[in-house]
Amino acid sequence: MNDRERYYYVYIMASLSGTLYVGVTNSIGRRVQQHKRGEGSAFTSRYRVNRLVYYESFRYIINAISREKEIKGWKRSKKVELIESLNPGWRDLGRDLGRQYQRILFFAIGIPRSARNDNLRCGSTV
């Protein structure tokens, strides 16, 4: 990734009791660390939502925001289905983000390009 490229992430955090939080960020590693420290969100701090269980990468912020809104509109059961489709054990993916190549995990778990919907530029339509 060169200095001009930026990626945006839609992510799902979970607590040990199963409370879910969906968010969007331009720095997944930084944001996950904030959640783990109980910073940046009163909701995640209050309910101890501090385990990254799912994320997707997007090239354009408008697509990331659109996907975040889509997932937030889903029933819990559909969110759980999404998480378990790629992370059946609900492993804390945040542990892997400290590695030199943060995007390795993204490609390793195989999120299909169609699920990311990042082929569109701002204002484009299908």
C-alpha atoms as a printed R data frame, in Angstrom:
    type eleno elety resid chain resno       x       y       z
1   ATOM     1    CA   MET     A     1   0.000   0.000   0.000
2   ATOM     2    CA   ASN     A     2   1.489   3.354  -0.946
3   ATOM     3    CA   ASP     A     3   1.043   6.571   1.012
4   ATOM     4    CA   ARG     A     4  -1.942   7.663  -1.078
5   ATOM     5    CA   GLU     A     5  -3.935   4.448  -0.730
6   ATOM     6    CA   ARG     A     6  -6.286   4.273   2.201
7   ATOM     7    CA   TYR     A     7  -8.573   1.462   3.213
8   ATOM     8    CA   TYR     A     8 -11.715   1.602   5.277
9   ATOM     9    CA   TYR     A     9 -13.032  -1.186   7.422
10  ATOM    10    CA   VAL     A    10 -16.453  -2.303   8.542
11  ATOM    11    CA   TYR     A    11 -16.050  -4.397  11.643
12  ATOM    12    CA   ILE     A    12 -18.020  -6.316  14.227
13  ATOM    13    CA   MET     A    13 -16.910  -6.433  17.833
14  ATOM    14    CA   ALA     A    14 -18.381  -8.836  20.397
15  ATOM    15    CA   SER     A    15 -18.374  -9.278  24.138
16  ATOM    16    CA   LEU     A    16 -17.879 -12.646  25.808
17  ATOM    17    CA   SER     A    17 -21.625 -12.664  26.498
18  ATOM    18    CA   GLY     A    18 -22.394 -12.112  22.786
19  ATOM    19    CA   THR     A    19 -23.283  -8.413  22.641
20  ATOM    20    CA   LEU     A    20 -22.437  -7.103  19.150
21  ATOM    21    CA   TYR     A    21 -21.253  -3.727  17.885
22  ATOM    22    CA   VAL     A    22 -20.882  -2.764  14.206
23  ATOM    23    CA   GLY     A    23 -18.606   0.117  13.254
24  ATOM    24    CA   VAL     A    24 -16.526   1.678  10.486
25  ATOM    25    CA   THR     A    25 -12.965   3.012  10.658
26  ATOM    26    CA   ASN     A    26  -9.962   3.905   8.539
27  ATOM    27    CA   SER     A    27  -7.572   2.244  11.006
28  ATOM    28    CA   ILE     A    28  -8.767  -1.146  12.160
29  ATOM    29    CA   GLY     A    29  -5.768  -1.776  14.420
30  ATOM    30    CA   ARG     A    30  -6.082   1.548  16.218
31  ATOM    31    CA   ARG     A    31  -9.850   1.252  16.589
32  ATOM    32    CA   VAL     A    32  -9.709  -2.280  17.980
33  ATOM    33    CA   GLN     A    33  -7.126  -1.178  20.543
34  ATOM    34    CA   GLN     A    34  -9.425   1.680  21.568
35  ATOM    35    CA   HIS     A    35 -12.273  -0.769  22.117
36  ATOM    36    CA   LYS     A    36  -9.995  -3.074  24.099
37  ATOM    37    CA   ARG     A    37  -9.014  -0.158  26.365
38  ATOM    38    CA   GLY     A    38 -12.668   0.858  26.764
39  ATOM    39    CA   GLU     A    39 -12.188   4.117  24.852
40  ATOM    40    CA   GLY     A    40 -14.118   5.760  22.046
41  ATOM    41    CA   SER     A    41 -17.542   4.235  22.607
42  ATOM    42    CA   ALA     A    42 -19.631   4.344  25.769
43  ATOM    43    CA   PHE     A    43 -21.636   1.338  24.545
44  ATOM    44    CA   THR     A    44 -18.656  -0.935  23.950
45  ATOM    45    CA   SER     A    45 -17.060   0.176  27.208
46  ATOM    46    CA   ARG     A    46 -20.218  -0.413  29.234
47  ATOM    47    CA   TYR     A    47 -20.888  -3.870  27.776
48  ATOM    48    CA   ARG     A    48 -17.211  -4.872  27.437
49  ATOM    49    CA   VAL     A    49 -17.480  -5.350  23.708
50  ATOM    50    CA   ASN     A    50 -13.771  -5.789  23.017
51  ATOM    51    CA   ARG     A    51 -13.234  -8.759  20.705
52  ATOM    52    CA   LEU     A    52 -12.935  -8.238  16.939
53  ATOM    53    CA   VAL     A    53 -14.863 -11.113  15.371
54  ATOM    54    CA   TYR     A    54 -15.343  -9.896  11.791
55  ATOM    55    CA   TYR     A    55 -14.174  -7.208   9.399
56  ATOM    56    CA   GLU     A    56 -14.224  -6.254   5.734
57  ATOM    57    CA   SER     A    57 -11.937  -3.912   3.816
58  ATOM    58    CA   PHE     A    58 -13.077  -1.265   1.337
59  ATOM    59    CA   ARG     A    59 -11.238   1.131  -0.945
60  ATOM    60    CA   TYR     A    60 -13.891   3.848  -0.806
61  ATOM    61    CA   ILE     A    61 -15.423   5.264   2.377
62  ATOM    62    CA   ILE     A    62 -18.884   5.590   0.838
63  ATOM    63    CA   ASN     A    63 -18.975   1.838   0.245
64  ATOM    64    CA   ALA     A    64 -17.800   1.112   3.785
65  ATOM    65    CA   ILE     A    65 -20.476   3.362   5.278
66  ATOM    66    CA   SER     A    66 -23.128   1.801   3.077
67  ATOM    67    CA   ARG     A    67 -22.089  -1.702   4.176
68  ATOM    68    CA   GLU     A    68 -22.023  -0.649   7.847
69  ATOM    69    CA   LYS     A    69 -25.592   0.662   7.559
70  ATOM    70    CA   GLU     A    70 -26.661  -2.516   5.782
71  ATOM    71    CA   ILE     A    71 -25.239  -4.771   8.519
72  ATOM    72    CA   LYS     A    72 -26.602  -2.564  11.306
73  ATOM    73    CA   GLY     A    73 -30.062  -2.991   9.796
74  ATOM    74    CA   TRP     A    74 -29.889  -6.770   9.995
75  ATOM    75    CA   LYS     A    75 -31.404  -8.904  12.716
76  ATOM    76    CA   ARG     A    76 -28.938 -10.370  15.181
77  ATOM    77    CA   SER     A    77 -29.316 -13.848  13.651
78  ATOM    78    CA   LYS     A    78 -28.093 -12.611  10.259
79  ATOM    79    CA   LYS     A    79 -25.102 -10.858  11.864
80  ATOM    80    CA   VAL     A    80 -24.230 -14.084  13.693
81  ATOM    81    CA   GLU     A    81 -24.499 -15.964  10.380
82  ATOM    82    CA   LEU     A    82 -22.084 -13.502   8.772
83  ATOM    83    CA   ILE     A    83 -19.568 -13.839  11.608
84  ATOM    84    CA   GLU     A    84 -19.773 -17.624  11.681
85  ATOM    85    CA   SER     A    85 -19.428 -17.918   7.904
86  ATOM    86    CA   LEU     A    86 -15.799 -16.798   8.240
87  ATOM    87    CA   ASN     A    87 -15.032 -17.067  11.956
88  ATOM    88    CA   PRO     A    88 -17.024 -20.036  13.302
89  ATOM    89    CA   GLY     A    89 -15.130 -20.112  16.597
90  ATOM    90    CA   TRP     A    90 -15.624 -16.375  17.218
91  ATOM    91    CA   ARG     A    91 -11.856 -16.046  17.587
92  ATOM    92    CA   ASP     A    92 -10.592 -12.571  18.490
93  ATOM    93    CA   LEU     A    93  -9.161 -11.430  15.163
94  ATOM    94    CA   GLY     A    94  -7.732  -8.337  16.864
95  ATOM    95    CA   ARG     A    95  -4.814 -10.424  18.080
96  ATOM    96    CA   ASP     A    96  -3.599 -10.760  14.485
97  ATOM    97    CA   LEU     A    97  -3.688  -7.049  13.738
98  ATOM    98    CA   GLY     A    98  -0.373  -6.330  15.409
99  ATOM    99    CA   ARG     A    99   1.457  -8.187  12.680
100 ATOM   100    CA   GLN     A   100   3.449  -6.304  10.078
101 ATOM   101    CA   TYR     A   101   0.935  -7.061   7.328
102 ATOM   102    CA   GLN     A   102  -2.528  -6.222   8.633
103 ATOM   103    CA   ARG     A   103  -4.250  -7.276   5.442
104 ATOM   104    CA   ILE     A   104  -2.958 -10.890   5.566
105 ATOM   105    CA   LEU     A   105  -5.888 -12.027   7.684
106 ATOM   106    CA   PHE     A   106  -8.384 -10.392   5.355
107 ATOM   107    CA   PHE     A   107  -7.139 -12.458   2.416
108 ATOM   108    CA   ALA     A   108  -6.583 -15.582   4.533
109 ATOM   109    CA   ILE     A   109 -10.232 -15.786   5.596
110 ATOM   110    CA   GLY     A   110 -11.313 -15.231   2.014
111 ATOM   111    CA   ILE     A   111 -13.934 -12.519   2.091
112 ATOM   112    CA   PRO     A   112 -15.147 -12.494  -1.498
113 ATOM   113    CA   ARG     A   113 -14.861  -9.248  -3.427
114 ATOM   114    CA   SER     A   114 -18.608  -9.264  -4.047
115 ATOM   115    CA   ALA     A   115 -19.246  -9.178  -0.302
116 ATOM   116    CA   ARG     A   116 -17.040  -6.111   0.026
117 ATOM   117    CA   ASN     A   117 -18.834  -4.140  -2.697
118 ATOM   118    CA   ASP     A   118 -15.798  -1.926  -3.181
119 ATOM   119    CA   ASN     A   119 -15.820  -1.893  -6.948
120 ATOM   120    CA   LEU     A   120 -17.726   1.374  -7.122
121 ATOM   121    CA   ARG     A   121 -16.346   4.870  -6.938
122 ATOM   122    CA   CYS     A   122 -18.236   7.553  -5.098
123 ATOM   123    CA   GLY     A   123 -21.448   8.343  -6.944
124 ATOM   124    CA   SER     A   124 -21.285   5.332  -9.268
125 ATOM   125    CA   THR     A   125 -24.190   2.954  -9.666
126 ATOM   126    CA   VAL     A   126 -24.383  -0.638 -10.776
